[in-house]
Amino acid sequence: MTSEAQRFLWRRPFRAPLVLGLGGVAMVAAALLVAPHASAETARPAPAGILPAQFTKQPLQWQSCGDDTPADLRCATVRAPVDYLRPDAGSLELTFSRLATSVPAKRRGVLFFNPGGPGAPGLEVQWRAERLPKSVLEQYDLIGFDPRGIGRSSPISCGLTGDEAVQSTPYRPEMFDHDVAIARAVAAKCAATPHAGYISTRNTARDMDLIRMMLGERKISYFGVSYGTYLGAAYTQMFPDRTDRVVLDSNLDPARIWRGVFDAMGDGVVDAFDRFTAWTAQRDSTYHFGRTPDTVEKTFWDLAGQVRRHPIDVGGSDYTEQSARSDMANAAISGPQDGAAFIQELQRALRGEPHDLVIPELGGGDDAFTSLFWSVLCNDSSTWPRGRQGALDDINASIRRYPLAGDFLTNVNPCAFWSLTRDEPDLKIANRVPALLVQDEWDLQTPGPMGEGMHRALRGSRLIMVKQGRAHGVYDDGNTCAVEAVNAYLTTGMLPKRDITCTATAAPSRSTGPGRSAADLLGHPLRSR
């Protein structure tokens, strides 16, 4: 998820709000087929060896990455084809960084990093160096890079303004025509933007291989978080013989890219709410919400109904039923105690007593991030419903399946009207490349079942599941069981003999890095409008 990731709507003074990063669940997730190809198959990349000499013979000129970066972090920029299938059809810039090992005699190779996204810059790797053990740092040059379309790698801008630049908003029937118009405008503006049709996970993986070749390396090792897990999996699929040691943390299920990711998060909300109702029912003598999970659930829906009929005045604005559902979901995700505390807060507010409900101001849009984000999601996948009616049907299905959060998960988005066609089918991930997967069971951005889905796709992998873990970014959360396994694998190259189950600890979560972190895949929380 994060300095720029949006925060959950409900904020209580005694607990910092949880951040939904992969998004966040407040994503509009309905839309259209990106291209006419209906079948999915393994993509065949244009081999780097047959690229024109203008790409394969480029000199590397290392220089400072900037005045505010460490002196030993060096950056270089090379040209890459806009379209690898037609490498003579233009080029763009790729900027990457290197933090060289201090023990050349022990050097094994390079370790690439991607902190998440899509839309996260990745040049700054020194924060990762501060967390890796000496045994790993001595073996690798650490390589960061700004993926194409981001930061210092030919950033794109579709020229989005106003609501167009807002990544996503929850569905409201009275706003649907407005949202359709916005989605159409974004799709049209990106269609007119050079290179937007070539901003994709597949092409970013090809860029990684071009950087590998420029560095003179036979293989790369890789550490990816959140969206970075899908990017890493794509690299293993496209370049299996050039893959060394791979760590994927907080995983996406490749079989659910991209529409299915939102349903996975919806399932995560349902599971969190079920944990809350079960926990609270066992403590009816304390909370008096009901002695069974069903009666606790009814207690909430009765309160939500009261708010629907009589919105609560909060600072001169209406706190609506949608606000209550957003806060209930976020509180349950944070933990059952927070869920119970929220219901108590809502009861006080409805009685006209002092309360801590808030309606925070929503942040503005970001043209660069939103342009990049939708370019990747729309170019990657053909699983989006198409057009206005397709989006509306998808929204209604989501609301029926997820009554607590379906309207936050699903709204019309630019993919419904995306006109940029692709020359390749969806990328299917299915291989036996060795990899180590680490996953928190109750991470909402990338719930445990998505880690299991990645495990099924990468049949040579081992999965470390942290039971009842809630963090997005297992390694940076500091779970000793998981961290030691990752460090051992990166140091020795030996995968565990079998999958590992770890137990969640109470260690405080740590930042997942600079800028947009690993939790920003979808970048928005459950929030009402």
C-alpha positions as CSV (number, residue, x, y, z in Angstrom):
1,M,0.0,0.0,0.0
2,T,2.0,4.4,2.0
3,S,2.4,7.9,1.7
4,E,0.1,8.4,-1.3
5,A,-2.4,5.5,-0.8
6,Q,-5.7,6.7,0.4
7,R,-6.9,6.0,3.9
8,F,-10.0,4.2,5.1
9,L,-13.0,6.4,5.8
10,W,-13.5,5.6,9.4
11,R,-10.9,7.1,11.7
12,R,-11.0,6.6,15.4
13,P,-8.6,8.5,17.7
14,F,-7.4,5.3,19.4
15,R,-6.3,3.5,16.3
16,A,-4.5,4.5,13.1
17,P,-6.6,3.6,10.1
18,L,-5.8,0.5,8.1
19,V,-4.8,1.2,4.5
20,L,-6.2,-0.8,1.6
21,G,-3.6,-0.9,-0.9
22,L,-3.8,-3.3,-3.6
23,G,-5.7,-1.7,-3.8
24,G,-8.1,-0.7,-1.8
25,V,-11.4,-2.0,-2.1
26,A,-13.0,1.2,-3.3
27,M,-12.4,0.4,-6.9
28,V,-14.6,0.7,-9.8
29,A,-14.2,-2.6,-11.3
30,A,-16.5,-3.1,-14.2
31,A,-15.7,-2.7,-17.8
32,L,-14.8,-4.1,-21.1
33,L,-12.8,-6.3,-23.4
34,V,-9.6,-4.6,-24.2
35,A,-9.0,-6.3,-27.4
36,P,-10.6,-8.7,-29.8
37,H,-8.6,-11.7,-28.7
38,A,-10.7,-14.1,-26.6
39,S,-8.3,-16.9,-26.0
40,A,-5.5,-16.8,-23.4
41,E,-2.2,-18.4,-24.0
42,T,1.5,-18.1,-23.2
43,A,2.9,-15.0,-24.9
44,R,6.0,-15.4,-27.1
45,P,8.2,-12.4,-26.6
46,A,10.4,-11.0,-29.3
47,P,13.8,-12.4,-28.2
48,A,16.1,-9.7,-27.1
49,G,18.8,-11.3,-29.2
50,I,17.1,-10.2,-32.4
51,L,16.5,-6.6,-31.3
52,P,18.3,-4.0,-33.5
53,A,21.7,-2.9,-32.5
54,Q,20.4,0.4,-31.4
55,F,19.0,-1.4,-28.3
56,T,21.5,-4.2,-27.8
57,K,24.7,-2.2,-28.2
58,Q,23.9,0.8,-26.0
59,P,26.7,2.0,-23.7
60,L,25.8,2.4,-20.0
61,Q,26.6,5.7,-18.5
62,W,26.3,5.5,-14.7
63,Q,25.6,8.7,-12.8
64,S,24.2,10.0,-9.6
65,C,20.5,9.2,-9.1
66,G,19.9,12.7,-7.6
67,D,21.1,15.1,-4.9
68,D,18.8,13.4,-2.3
69,T,20.0,9.9,-3.0
70,P,23.0,8.0,-1.5
71,A,26.3,8.5,-3.4
72,D,26.7,4.8,-4.0
73,L,23.2,4.5,-5.7
74,R,23.9,5.0,-9.4
75,C,21.5,5.4,-12.2
76,A,21.6,4.8,-16.0
77,T,19.1,5.3,-18.8
78,V,18.7,3.2,-21.9
79,R,16.3,3.1,-24.9
80,A,13.7,0.3,-25.2
81,P,11.3,-0.5,-28.0
82,V,7.9,1.0,-27.6
83,D,6.6,-2.2,-29.2
84,Y,8.8,-5.3,-28.9
85,L,7.0,-7.0,-31.7
86,R,7.9,-4.1,-34.0
87,P,11.2,-2.9,-32.5
88,D,11.8,-0.4,-35.3
89,A,8.6,1.5,-34.6
90,G,10.0,3.9,-32.0
91,S,11.6,3.9,-28.6
92,L,11.2,5.1,-25.0
93,E,13.5,5.6,-22.1
94,L,14.1,3.2,-19.2
95,T,15.9,4.4,-16.1
96,F,17.3,1.9,-13.6
97,S,19.5,2.1,-10.5
98,R,22.2,-0.1,-9.0
99,L,23.5,-0.4,-5.5
100,A,26.6,-2.6,-5.9
101,T,27.7,-5.2,-3.4
102,S,30.5,-4.1,-1.2
103,V,32.1,-7.6,-1.4
104,P,32.7,-8.2,-5.2
105,A,34.4,-11.6,-4.4
106,K,31.1,-12.9,-3.0
107,R,28.9,-11.4,-5.8
108,R,26.4,-13.9,-7.3
109,G,24.5,-11.5,-9.6
110,V,21.7,-9.0,-9.5
111,L,18.6,-8.8,-7.4
112,F,15.8,-6.8,-9.1
113,F,13.1,-5.1,-7.0
114,N,9.5,-4.0,-7.7
115,P,7.6,-2.4,-4.8
116,G,4.1,-2.6,-6.3
117,G,1.7,-0.6,-8.3
118,P,0.9,-0.5,-11.1
119,G,2.1,3.0,-10.9
120,A,4.9,2.8,-8.3
121,P,8.3,4.2,-9.1
122,G,11.2,1.9,-8.1
123,L,14.6,3.5,-8.4
124,E,15.1,3.9,-4.7
125,V,16.4,0.5,-3.4
126,Q,18.4,1.7,-0.4
127,W,15.4,1.2,1.9
128,R,15.4,-2.5,0.9
129,A,19.2,-2.7,1.5
130,E,18.5,-1.5,5.1
131,R,16.3,-4.5,5.7
132,L,18.2,-7.3,4.0
133,P,20.8,-9.2,6.0
134,K,24.5,-9.0,5.2
135,S,24.5,-12.5,3.8
136,V,22.2,-11.4,1.0
137,L,23.7,-7.9,0.4
138,E,27.1,-9.4,-0.1
139,Q,25.9,-11.6,-3.0
140,Y,23.9,-9.1,-5.1
141,D,23.9,-5.8,-6.8
142,L,20.5,-4.4,-6.0
143,I,18.6,-3.2,-9.1
144,G,15.7,-0.8,-9.0
145,F,13.9,0.6,-12.0
146,D,11.0,2.9,-12.9
147,P,8.7,0.8,-15.0
148,R,7.8,2.2,-18.4
149,G,5.4,5.1,-18.2
150,I,6.4,6.0,-14.7
151,G,8.8,8.5,-13.1
152,R,12.0,8.7,-15.1
153,S,11.0,6.0,-17.6
154,S,9.1,8.0,-20.3
155,P,6.1,8.9,-18.0
156,I,2.8,9.0,-19.8
157,S,0.0,11.5,-19.3
158,C,-3.4,11.1,-20.9
159,G,-4.1,14.8,-20.0
160,L,-6.7,13.9,-17.4
161,T,-8.4,16.7,-15.5
162,G,-10.9,17.0,-12.7
163,D,-12.8,13.8,-12.0
164,E,-11.0,12.1,-14.9
165,A,-7.8,12.0,-12.9
166,V,-9.5,10.3,-9.9
167,Q,-8.5,6.7,-10.1
168,S,-11.9,5.3,-8.9
169,T,-15.1,6.1,-7.1
170,P,-17.8,3.9,-5.6
171,Y,-21.0,3.3,-7.5
172,R,-24.1,5.4,-6.8
173,P,-27.1,5.1,-9.1
174,E,-27.6,8.8,-9.4
175,M,-24.0,9.3,-10.4
176,F,-23.7,6.5,-12.9
177,D,-24.3,8.5,-16.1
178,H,-21.6,11.0,-14.9
179,D,-19.2,8.1,-14.1
180,V,-19.9,6.6,-17.6
181,A,-19.0,9.9,-19.2
182,I,-15.8,10.1,-17.2
183,A,-14.8,6.6,-18.1
184,R,-15.4,7.3,-21.8
185,A,-13.3,10.4,-21.6
186,V,-10.4,8.7,-19.9
187,A,-10.5,5.9,-22.5
188,A,-10.6,8.4,-25.4
189,K,-7.8,10.6,-24.0
190,C,-5.6,7.6,-23.4
191,A,-6.3,6.3,-26.9
192,A,-4.9,9.5,-28.2
193,T,-1.8,9.3,-26.0
194,P,1.4,8.0,-27.6
195,H,2.7,4.7,-26.1
196,A,-0.4,4.2,-23.9
197,G,-1.3,1.1,-25.7
198,Y,2.1,-0.4,-24.9
199,I,2.1,0.2,-21.2
200,S,1.5,-3.4,-19.9
201,T,2.9,-6.0,-17.5
202,R,4.1,-8.1,-20.4
203,N,6.2,-5.2,-21.9
204,T,7.5,-4.2,-18.5
205,A,8.8,-7.8,-18.1
206,R,10.5,-7.4,-21.5
207,D,12.0,-4.2,-20.3
208,M,13.4,-6.1,-17.3
209,D,15.1,-8.5,-19.6
210,L,16.6,-5.7,-21.7
211,I,18.0,-4.2,-18.5
212,R,19.4,-7.7,-17.7
213,M,21.1,-7.8,-21.1
214,M,22.5,-4.2,-20.7
215,L,24.0,-5.3,-17.3
216,G,25.7,-8.3,-18.9
217,E,23.9,-10.8,-16.6
218,R,22.9,-14.3,-17.6
219,K,20.1,-14.4,-15.1
220,I,18.3,-12.2,-12.6
221,S,17.0,-12.7,-9.1
222,Y,13.8,-10.9,-8.2
223,F,11.9,-9.6,-5.2
224,G,8.4,-8.3,-6.0
225,V,5.6,-7.1,-3.7
226,S,1.8,-6.9,-4.4
227,Y,1.5,-6.0,-8.1
228,G,5.2,-6.8,-8.3
229,T,4.3,-10.4,-7.7
230,Y,2.4,-10.6,-11.0
231,L,5.2,-8.8,-12.8
232,G,7.7,-11.3,-11.4
233,A,5.4,-14.2,-12.4
234,A,5.2,-12.8,-15.9
235,Y,9.0,-12.7,-16.1
236,T,9.2,-16.3,-15.1
237,Q,6.7,-17.3,-17.7
238,M,8.3,-15.3,-20.5
239,F,12.0,-15.8,-19.6
240,P,12.2,-19.0,-17.5
241,D,15.8,-19.7,-18.4
242,R,16.9,-16.2,-17.3
243,T,15.3,-16.5,-13.8
244,D,17.4,-17.2,-10.8
245,R,16.0,-16.8,-7.2
246,V,12.5,-15.3,-7.0
247,V,10.6,-14.0,-4.0
248,L,7.0,-12.9,-4.4
249,D,5.4,-11.2,-1.4
250,S,1.6,-10.5,-1.0
251,N,0.5,-12.2,-4.2
252,L,-2.0,-11.7,-6.9
253,D,-3.6,-14.8,-8.4
254,P,-2.6,-14.7,-12.1
255,A,-5.8,-16.5,-13.1
256,R,-7.8,-13.5,-11.7
257,I,-6.1,-10.7,-13.5
258,W,-7.7,-8.2,-13.4
259,R,-11.5,-8.2,-12.9
260,G,-11.3,-11.2,-10.5
261,V,-8.9,-9.4,-8.2
262,F,-11.8,-7.3,-7.0
263,D,-13.9,-10.3,-6.3
264,A,-11.0,-11.7,-4.3
265,M,-11.0,-8.6,-2.2
266,G,-14.8,-8.8,-1.9
267,D,-14.4,-12.4,-0.5
268,G,-11.9,-10.9,1.9
269,V,-14.4,-8.4,3.2
270,V,-17.0,-11.1,3.7
271,D,-14.5,-13.2,5.6
272,A,-13.6,-10.3,7.8
273,F,-17.2,-9.5,8.6
274,D,-17.9,-13.1,9.4
275,R,-15.0,-13.2,11.8
276,F,-16.3,-10.0,13.4
277,T,-19.9,-11.3,13.9
278,A,-18.7,-14.7,15.3
279,W,-16.3,-13.0,17.7
280,T,-18.9,-10.5,18.9
281,A,-21.6,-13.1,19.3
282,Q,-19.3,-14.9,21.8
283,R,-19.2,-11.7,23.8
284,D,-22.9,-10.8,23.9
285,S,-22.7,-10.1,27.6
286,T,-20.3,-7.3,26.8
287,Y,-21.7,-5.8,23.6
288,H,-25.4,-7.0,23.5
289,F,-25.5,-7.1,19.7
290,G,-26.8,-10.7,19.6
291,R,-25.8,-14.2,20.8
292,T,-25.4,-15.6,17.3
293,P,-23.5,-14.3,14.2
294,D,-26.7,-13.9,12.4
295,T,-28.2,-11.7,15.1
296,V,-25.1,-9.6,15.2
297,E,-25.3,-9.1,11.4
298,K,-28.9,-8.1,11.8
299,T,-28.0,-5.6,14.4
300,F,-25.7,-3.8,12.0
301,W,-28.1,-3.9,9.1
302,D,-30.9,-2.5,11.3
303,L,-28.6,0.4,12.2
304,A,-27.7,0.9,8.5
305,G,-31.3,1.0,7.7
306,Q,-31.9,3.8,10.3
307,V,-29.0,5.7,8.7
308,R,-30.5,5.3,5.3
309,R,-33.8,6.7,6.5
310,H,-32.3,9.4,8.6
311,P,-28.7,10.3,7.6
312,I,-26.5,11.6,10.5
313,D,-25.3,15.2,10.4
314,V,-21.5,15.1,10.7
315,G,-19.9,18.5,10.4
316,G,-22.7,19.8,8.2
317,S,-22.6,16.8,5.8
318,D,-24.8,13.7,5.6
319,Y,-23.3,10.6,7.0
320,T,-25.1,8.0,4.8
321,E,-25.9,4.3,4.8
322,Q,-23.0,4.0,2.3
323,S,-20.7,5.7,4.8
324,A,-21.9,3.2,7.5
325,R,-21.2,0.2,5.3
326,S,-17.8,1.6,4.4
327,D,-16.9,2.1,8.0
328,M,-18.3,-1.3,9.1
329,A,-16.2,-3.1,6.5
330,N,-13.1,-1.2,7.3
331,A,-13.5,-1.7,11.0
332,A,-14.1,-5.4,10.7
333,I,-11.0,-5.7,8.5
334,S,-9.0,-3.9,11.1
335,G,-10.2,-6.4,13.7
336,P,-13.3,-7.6,15.5
337,Q,-12.8,-5.3,18.4
338,D,-12.8,-2.3,16.0
339,G,-15.9,-3.6,14.4
340,A,-17.7,-3.7,17.8
341,A,-16.4,-0.3,18.7
342,F,-17.7,1.1,15.4
343,I,-21.2,-0.3,16.1
344,Q,-21.2,1.3,19.5
345,E,-20.1,4.6,17.9
346,L,-22.9,4.3,15.4
347,Q,-25.5,3.6,18.1
348,R,-24.3,6.7,20.0
349,A,-24.6,8.8,16.9
350,L,-28.1,7.6,16.1
351,R,-29.2,8.4,19.7
352,G,-27.9,11.9,19.3
353,E,-25.1,11.4,21.7
354,P,-21.5,12.6,21.2
355,H,-19.6,10.3,18.8
356,D,-16.4,10.0,16.7
357,L,-17.8,9.4,13.3
358,V,-16.1,11.4,10.6
359,I,-16.4,12.2,6.9
360,P,-12.8,12.9,5.8
361,E,-12.1,14.9,2.7
362,L,-11.3,12.9,-0.3
363,G,-8.1,13.6,-2.1
364,G,-7.8,15.0,-5.6
365,G,-6.8,13.1,-8.8
366,D,-3.4,12.3,-10.2
367,D,-3.2,12.4,-14.0
368,A,0.1,10.5,-14.2
369,F,-0.8,7.7,-11.8
370,T,-4.3,7.3,-13.1
371,S,-3.2,7.3,-16.8
372,L,-0.6,4.6,-16.0
373,F,-2.8,2.6,-13.8
374,W,-5.7,2.2,-16.3
375,S,-3.3,1.7,-19.2
376,V,-1.8,-1.4,-17.5
377,L,-5.2,-2.8,-16.3
378,C,-6.9,-2.3,-19.7
379,N,-4.0,-3.5,-21.8
380,D,-3.3,-6.5,-19.7
381,S,-6.6,-8.2,-19.5
382,S,-9.6,-9.1,-21.7
383,T,-11.8,-10.0,-18.7
384,W,-13.6,-6.7,-18.2
385,P,-17.3,-6.5,-19.1
386,R,-17.8,-4.2,-22.1
387,G,-19.7,-1.0,-22.4
388,R,-22.3,0.8,-20.3
389,Q,-24.7,-2.1,-20.0
390,G,-21.9,-4.6,-19.3
391,A,-20.6,-2.4,-16.6
392,L,-24.0,-1.9,-15.0
393,D,-24.8,-5.7,-15.1
394,D,-21.4,-6.3,-13.4
395,I,-22.1,-3.7,-10.7
396,N,-25.5,-5.2,-9.9
397,A,-24.0,-8.7,-9.7
398,S,-21.3,-7.4,-7.4
399,I,-23.8,-5.7,-5.1
400,R,-25.9,-8.9,-4.9
401,R,-22.8,-11.0,-4.0
402,Y,-21.2,-8.4,-1.7
403,P,-24.0,-6.4,-0.1
404,L,-21.6,-4.8,2.4
405,A,-19.0,-3.6,-0.2
406,G,-20.1,-4.5,-3.7
407,D,-20.6,-0.8,-4.7
408,F,-17.1,0.0,-3.5
409,L,-15.6,-2.9,-5.5
410,T,-17.4,-2.3,-8.7
411,N,-18.1,0.8,-10.9
412,V,-17.7,1.6,-14.6
413,N,-14.1,2.2,-15.5
414,P,-12.2,3.1,-18.7
415,C,-11.6,-0.5,-19.7
416,A,-15.3,-0.6,-20.7
417,F,-14.6,1.8,-23.5
418,W,-10.9,1.1,-24.2
419,S,-10.3,1.2,-27.9
420,L,-6.6,0.4,-28.0
421,T,-6.2,-3.1,-29.5
422,R,-3.6,-5.6,-28.6
423,D,-1.5,-7.9,-30.8
424,E,-1.2,-10.6,-28.2
425,P,-3.7,-12.6,-26.1
426,D,-3.9,-12.5,-22.3
427,L,-0.7,-13.8,-20.7
428,K,-1.2,-17.2,-19.0
429,I,1.0,-18.0,-16.1
430,A,1.7,-21.7,-15.7
431,N,5.3,-23.0,-15.2
432,R,7.6,-24.8,-12.8
433,V,10.2,-22.1,-12.3
434,P,11.3,-22.2,-8.6
435,A,10.0,-19.3,-6.5
436,L,9.3,-18.6,-2.8
437,L,5.9,-17.1,-2.1
438,V,5.1,-15.3,1.2
439,Q,1.5,-14.4,2.1
440,D,-0.5,-13.1,5.0
441,E,-3.8,-15.0,5.3
442,W,-6.0,-12.0,6.1
443,D,-4.4,-9.3,4.0
444,L,-7.3,-7.6,2.3
445,Q,-5.4,-6.2,-0.7
446,T,-4.1,-9.6,-1.6
447,P,-6.1,-12.1,0.5
448,G,-4.6,-15.6,1.3
449,P,-6.5,-17.4,-1.5
450,M,-4.7,-15.2,-4.1
451,G,-1.4,-16.4,-2.7
452,E,-2.7,-20.0,-3.1
453,G,-3.6,-19.1,-6.7
454,M,-0.1,-17.9,-7.4
455,H,1.2,-21.2,-5.9
456,R,-1.0,-23.2,-8.3
457,A,0.3,-21.1,-11.3
458,L,4.0,-21.5,-10.3
459,R,4.1,-25.2,-9.7
460,G,7.8,-25.1,-8.7
461,S,7.1,-22.7,-5.9
462,R,6.9,-23.0,-2.1
463,L,4.3,-21.1,-0.2
464,I,4.8,-19.5,3.3
465,M,1.4,-18.7,4.7
466,V,1.2,-16.5,7.8
467,K,-2.0,-17.6,9.5
468,Q,-4.2,-14.7,10.6
469,G,-1.6,-12.2,9.3
470,R,-3.2,-9.0,8.2
471,A,-0.2,-7.0,6.8
472,H,0.3,-6.2,3.1
473,G,4.0,-6.9,2.7
474,V,4.9,-9.9,4.8
475,Y,8.7,-9.3,4.8
476,D,8.5,-5.7,5.8
477,D,5.9,-6.5,8.5
478,G,8.7,-8.4,10.2
479,N,7.3,-11.8,10.8
480,T,10.3,-13.7,12.0
481,C,9.2,-17.1,10.6
482,A,8.7,-15.7,7.1
483,V,11.7,-13.3,7.1
484,E,14.1,-16.0,8.1
485,A,12.8,-18.3,5.3
486,V,13.2,-15.5,2.7
487,N,16.7,-14.6,3.9
488,A,17.8,-18.3,3.8
489,Y,16.4,-18.8,0.3
490,L,18.1,-15.6,-1.1
491,T,21.4,-16.6,0.6
492,T,21.5,-20.3,-0.4
493,G,19.1,-20.7,-3.3
494,M,17.5,-23.7,-1.4
495,L,13.7,-23.6,-1.3
496,P,12.1,-25.1,1.8
497,K,11.4,-28.8,1.3
498,R,7.6,-28.2,1.8
499,D,5.2,-25.3,2.2
500,I,5.4,-23.5,5.6
501,T,2.7,-22.2,7.9
502,C,3.8,-19.4,10.1
503,T,1.9,-17.7,13.0
504,A,1.1,-14.0,12.9
505,T,2.9,-11.9,15.5
506,A,2.0,-8.7,17.2
507,A,5.1,-6.9,15.7
508,P,4.2,-3.4,14.4
509,S,4.0,-3.1,10.7
510,R,6.7,-1.1,9.0
511,S,6.6,1.1,5.9
512,T,7.0,-0.8,2.7
513,G,9.2,1.7,1.1
514,P,9.3,5.1,-0.5
515,G,6.5,6.8,-2.5
516,R,3.6,4.6,-3.5
517,S,4.4,1.4,-1.7
518,A,3.5,-2.2,-2.2
519,A,0.0,-1.6,-1.0
520,D,-1.1,0.7,-3.8
521,L,-2.1,-1.8,-6.4
522,L,-5.6,-0.4,-6.6
523,G,-4.8,2.5,-4.4
524,H,-8.1,3.4,-2.9
525,P,-9.9,2.3,0.3
526,L,-13.6,1.6,0.8
527,R,-14.9,5.1,0.9
528,S,-18.3,6.7,0.3
529,R,-19.0,9.7,-1.9
